[in-house]
Amino acid sequence: MTDLDPALRRYLADLVAAARDVLGDDLVGAYAAGSVGLGAYQPGRSDVDVALVCADALDLARRHELVARLRHEALPCPARGLELVVYRRAVAASGTPEPGFEVELNTGARMAFRATWAATDRPAGDGLFWYGLDRSILHQCGHALLGPPAAETFADLSPADLRRLLTDALRWWLALPTPPGDGPAPGAEDAVLGACRSLVKVRHGVWLSKADAGRRLIADGWPADPTAGAWPNDPAVGPAAAPARDGGPADLVARSIAAQAGGPPPSGPEARAFQRRVLAEISG
């Protein structure tokens, strides 16, 4: 991570220092995850994902103090925002799919503030699959800012739990509203590429950035015709439901990658059809 954005590097160092001020010796690890860990951080577009690991459970006063020290108003985040989760060491090493966090913080100039003080406070409708999947990503490619390597701190999910959480995630995304019609739908590119990342993990056993996952699936060799059997039968979609324009799934993924660099995103129905086909493969 020698090529990390200098402003982000300083921010991460200041974040770890502030966390140590609050937690002292109870802070046993700090790890950059998400786009930073996957080598895909884009200044101005990406969030900063950080996981802190503490030795034991935190009382409510220390959780409040940690949030007060790390929220954007106290420690300005140079990215869109900070998504921070704190885990006990035993939870990080458990390999279980449950949320299990001590405190969660979302904060930033372009991110709504949210602090959740315990995993039991997390509404099921907001998705409980994020945490097990994030710890799986941390196991593979978390970058240690403090403490032992991430692979030693975070256990991976079992294959069965991985498929269940990925299925839950895709169903959650599919339940979100999307613009109707064939026009470009901002955010549809992330829906497509997020589904690509899930499918690559199942097919190849590796976590990649969203764009790299899309490129990997294109390299897998999809036929141009979306009805030609590249995907398992999905009665919820049908072969003619919102096919990708021009060149089938590979074309849709390529356009989604281009949209990350400022090109037009795909339509909502295209993205939905793609997500459903990925869901059919993963859940099947």
C-alpha positions as CSV (number, residue, x, y, z in Angstrom):
1,M,0.0,0.0,0.0
2,T,2.9,2.3,-0.7
3,D,0.9,4.1,-3.4
4,L,-2.0,4.9,-1.0
5,D,-3.4,8.4,-1.4
6,P,-1.3,10.7,1.0
7,A,-4.4,12.3,2.5
8,L,-5.9,8.9,3.2
9,R,-2.7,7.6,4.7
10,R,-2.5,10.5,7.1
11,Y,-6.2,10.0,8.0
12,L,-5.8,6.4,8.8
13,A,-2.7,7.1,11.0
14,D,-4.7,9.8,12.9
15,L,-7.7,7.4,13.2
16,V,-5.6,4.7,14.8
17,A,-3.9,7.2,17.1
18,A,-7.3,8.5,18.3
19,A,-8.6,4.9,18.8
20,R,-5.6,4.1,20.9
21,D,-6.2,7.2,23.0
22,V,-9.7,5.9,23.8
23,L,-9.1,2.1,24.1
24,G,-5.4,1.9,25.2
25,D,-4.1,-1.6,25.5
26,D,-7.6,-3.0,24.7
27,L,-7.0,-2.0,21.0
28,V,-5.3,-5.1,19.6
29,G,-5.7,-4.4,15.9
30,A,-6.8,-1.9,13.2
31,Y,-7.4,-2.9,9.6
32,A,-8.3,-1.1,6.4
33,A,-10.9,-3.1,4.5
34,G,-13.2,-2.5,1.5
35,S,-11.7,-0.7,-1.5
36,V,-8.5,0.1,0.4
37,G,-7.8,-3.5,1.2
38,L,-8.8,-4.6,-2.3
39,G,-6.5,-2.1,-3.9
40,A,-9.4,-0.2,-5.6
41,Y,-9.7,3.0,-3.6
42,Q,-10.8,6.0,-5.7
43,P,-10.4,9.5,-4.1
44,G,-13.7,11.3,-4.2
45,R,-15.7,8.1,-5.0
46,S,-14.8,5.4,-2.4
47,D,-15.6,5.1,1.2
48,V,-13.0,4.3,3.9
49,D,-13.8,1.0,5.6
50,V,-12.0,0.3,8.9
51,A,-12.3,-2.6,11.3
52,L,-11.0,-2.2,14.9
53,V,-10.4,-5.2,17.1
54,C,-10.5,-4.9,20.9
55,A,-9.5,-7.5,23.5
56,D,-12.8,-7.5,25.4
57,A,-16.3,-6.1,25.3
58,L,-16.5,-2.3,25.5
59,D,-18.8,-0.6,28.0
60,L,-21.3,2.0,26.6
61,A,-19.2,5.0,27.8
62,R,-16.1,3.9,25.8
63,R,-18.2,3.2,22.7
64,H,-19.7,6.7,23.0
65,E,-16.2,8.2,23.5
66,L,-14.8,6.3,20.5
67,V,-17.6,7.6,18.2
68,A,-17.1,11.2,19.5
69,R,-13.4,11.0,18.7
70,L,-13.8,9.4,15.3
71,R,-16.9,11.1,13.8
72,H,-16.3,13.4,10.9
73,E,-16.8,16.6,12.9
74,A,-13.9,15.6,15.2
75,L,-11.6,13.8,12.6
76,P,-12.5,15.0,9.1
77,C,-12.6,12.1,6.6
78,P,-11.0,12.9,3.2
79,A,-13.2,10.3,1.4
80,R,-17.0,10.2,0.9
81,G,-17.2,8.9,4.4
82,L,-15.9,6.4,7.1
83,E,-17.6,3.1,7.7
84,L,-16.1,1.8,11.0
85,V,-16.9,-1.4,12.8
86,V,-15.4,-2.6,16.1
87,Y,-15.2,-6.3,17.0
88,R,-14.0,-8.2,19.9
89,R,-11.0,-10.4,19.2
90,A,-13.1,-13.6,19.8
91,V,-15.7,-12.5,17.3
92,A,-13.2,-11.7,14.6
93,A,-11.6,-15.1,15.0
94,S,-14.9,-17.0,15.2
95,G,-15.7,-17.4,11.5
96,T,-19.4,-17.0,12.3
97,P,-21.9,-15.2,10.1
98,E,-23.6,-13.1,12.8
99,P,-23.0,-9.3,13.1
100,G,-21.3,-9.5,16.5
101,F,-19.9,-6.0,16.6
102,E,-19.3,-3.7,19.6
103,V,-20.1,-0.4,17.8
104,E,-20.6,0.7,14.3
105,L,-20.1,4.2,12.9
106,N,-21.0,5.8,9.6
107,T,-19.8,9.4,9.2
108,G,-18.6,11.8,6.6
109,A,-19.1,14.9,4.6
110,R,-21.3,13.0,2.1
111,M,-22.5,10.2,4.3
112,A,-25.4,10.3,6.8
113,F,-24.2,10.0,10.4
114,R,-25.2,6.8,12.1
115,A,-23.9,5.1,15.3
116,T,-25.2,1.7,16.3
117,W,-24.2,0.8,19.9
118,A,-24.6,-3.0,19.7
119,A,-25.3,-5.7,17.1
120,T,-28.7,-6.4,18.7
121,D,-29.7,-2.8,17.8
122,R,-29.2,-3.4,14.1
123,P,-32.6,-3.6,12.3
124,A,-32.9,-6.8,10.3
125,G,-34.3,-4.7,7.4
126,D,-31.0,-2.9,7.1
127,G,-29.2,-6.2,6.3
128,L,-27.4,-8.4,8.8
129,F,-25.2,-10.1,6.1
130,W,-22.7,-7.2,5.8
131,Y,-20.5,-8.2,8.8
132,G,-19.7,-11.8,8.0
133,L,-19.0,-10.9,4.4
134,D,-16.7,-8.0,5.5
135,R,-14.8,-10.2,7.9
136,S,-14.3,-12.7,5.0
137,I,-12.9,-9.9,2.9
138,L,-10.7,-8.9,5.8
139,H,-9.4,-12.4,6.2
140,Q,-8.2,-12.4,2.6
141,C,-7.0,-8.9,2.0
142,G,-7.4,-6.7,5.1
143,H,-4.4,-4.3,5.5
144,A,-3.1,-4.2,9.0
145,L,-2.7,-0.6,10.3
146,L,-2.0,-2.0,13.8
147,G,-1.6,-5.6,15.1
148,P,-1.0,-9.0,13.6
149,P,-1.8,-9.8,9.9
150,A,-5.5,-9.7,9.1
151,A,-5.5,-13.4,8.0
152,E,-4.5,-14.3,11.6
153,T,-7.1,-12.0,13.2
154,F,-10.2,-12.7,11.1
155,A,-11.5,-16.2,10.3
156,D,-13.2,-16.9,7.0
157,L,-16.8,-18.1,6.6
158,S,-17.7,-21.7,5.8
159,P,-18.8,-22.3,2.2
160,A,-22.4,-22.8,3.3
161,D,-22.5,-19.6,5.4
162,L,-20.8,-17.7,2.5
163,R,-23.5,-18.7,0.0
164,R,-26.3,-17.9,2.5
165,L,-25.0,-14.4,3.2
166,L,-24.3,-13.7,-0.5
167,T,-27.9,-14.9,-1.2
168,D,-29.3,-12.7,1.5
169,A,-27.3,-9.7,0.2
170,L,-28.5,-10.1,-3.4
171,R,-32.1,-10.5,-2.2
172,W,-31.7,-7.3,-0.1
173,W,-30.4,-5.4,-3.1
174,L,-33.2,-6.7,-5.3
175,A,-35.8,-5.4,-2.8
176,L,-34.5,-1.8,-3.2
177,P,-36.4,0.5,-5.5
178,T,-34.9,1.1,-8.9
179,P,-35.9,3.6,-11.7
180,P,-38.2,2.0,-14.3
181,G,-37.6,2.3,-18.1
182,D,-34.5,1.9,-20.3
183,G,-32.7,5.1,-19.3
184,P,-29.5,5.1,-17.4
185,A,-30.0,4.5,-13.7
186,P,-27.3,6.0,-11.4
187,G,-26.0,3.3,-9.1
188,A,-27.1,0.5,-11.4
189,E,-23.4,-0.1,-12.2
190,D,-22.6,-0.8,-8.6
191,A,-25.5,-3.3,-8.4
192,V,-24.1,-5.1,-11.5
193,L,-20.5,-5.1,-10.3
194,G,-21.4,-6.0,-6.7
195,A,-23.2,-9.1,-8.1
196,C,-20.0,-9.8,-10.2
197,R,-17.9,-9.8,-7.0
198,S,-20.2,-12.2,-5.3
199,L,-20.2,-14.6,-8.3
200,V,-16.4,-14.5,-8.6
201,K,-16.1,-15.4,-4.9
202,V,-18.3,-18.4,-5.4
203,R,-16.8,-19.5,-8.7
204,H,-13.1,-18.8,-8.0
205,G,-12.9,-18.6,-4.2
206,V,-11.3,-15.1,-4.2
207,W,-12.5,-11.6,-3.3
208,L,-11.8,-9.0,-6.0
209,S,-12.7,-5.3,-6.3
210,K,-16.0,-4.8,-8.1
211,A,-14.4,-3.8,-11.4
212,D,-11.8,-6.5,-11.3
213,A,-14.5,-9.1,-10.6
214,G,-16.4,-7.8,-13.7
215,R,-13.2,-8.3,-15.8
216,R,-12.7,-11.7,-14.4
217,L,-16.2,-12.8,-15.4
218,I,-15.7,-11.4,-18.9
219,A,-12.5,-13.4,-19.1
220,D,-14.6,-16.5,-18.1
221,G,-16.0,-16.2,-21.6
222,W,-19.7,-15.4,-21.7
223,P,-21.5,-15.8,-25.1
224,A,-22.9,-12.7,-26.7
225,D,-26.4,-14.1,-26.7
226,P,-27.9,-13.8,-23.2
227,T,-30.3,-16.7,-24.0
228,A,-27.6,-19.1,-25.1
229,G,-27.2,-20.9,-21.7
230,A,-24.5,-18.9,-20.0
231,W,-26.8,-18.8,-16.9
232,P,-28.9,-21.3,-15.1
233,N,-32.6,-21.3,-15.8
234,D,-34.3,-18.7,-13.6
235,P,-38.1,-18.8,-13.9
236,A,-38.3,-15.5,-12.0
237,V,-36.5,-13.8,-14.9
238,G,-37.0,-15.8,-18.1
239,P,-34.6,-15.7,-21.0
240,A,-36.1,-12.5,-22.5
241,A,-36.5,-10.4,-19.4
242,A,-34.5,-7.2,-19.7
243,P,-31.5,-8.6,-21.6
244,A,-28.4,-6.5,-21.7
245,R,-28.2,-4.3,-24.8
246,D,-25.7,-5.0,-27.6
247,G,-23.7,-8.0,-26.3
248,G,-25.3,-9.8,-23.5
249,P,-24.0,-10.0,-19.9
250,A,-20.4,-9.3,-20.9
251,D,-21.4,-6.1,-22.6
252,L,-23.5,-5.1,-19.5
253,V,-20.5,-5.7,-17.2
254,A,-18.2,-3.7,-19.5
255,R,-20.6,-0.8,-19.6
256,S,-20.9,-0.9,-15.8
257,I,-17.1,-0.8,-15.4
258,A,-17.0,2.2,-17.8
259,A,-19.7,3.9,-15.7
260,Q,-17.4,3.9,-12.7
261,A,-15.1,6.2,-14.8
262,G,-17.9,8.5,-15.7
263,G,-19.7,6.7,-18.5
264,P,-23.5,6.2,-18.6
265,P,-24.8,3.5,-16.2
266,P,-27.0,0.7,-17.3
267,S,-30.7,0.8,-16.8
268,G,-32.5,-0.4,-13.7
269,P,-34.2,-3.4,-15.4
270,E,-30.9,-4.5,-16.9
271,A,-29.2,-4.5,-13.5
272,R,-32.2,-6.3,-11.9
273,A,-32.2,-9.1,-14.5
274,F,-28.4,-9.5,-14.1
275,Q,-28.7,-9.7,-10.3
276,R,-31.5,-12.3,-10.5
277,R,-29.4,-14.5,-12.7
278,V,-26.4,-14.2,-10.4
279,L,-28.7,-15.0,-7.5
280,A,-30.0,-18.1,-9.3
281,E,-26.4,-19.4,-9.7
282,I,-25.3,-18.7,-6.2
283,S,-28.4,-20.0,-4.5
284,G,-28.7,-23.0,-6.8
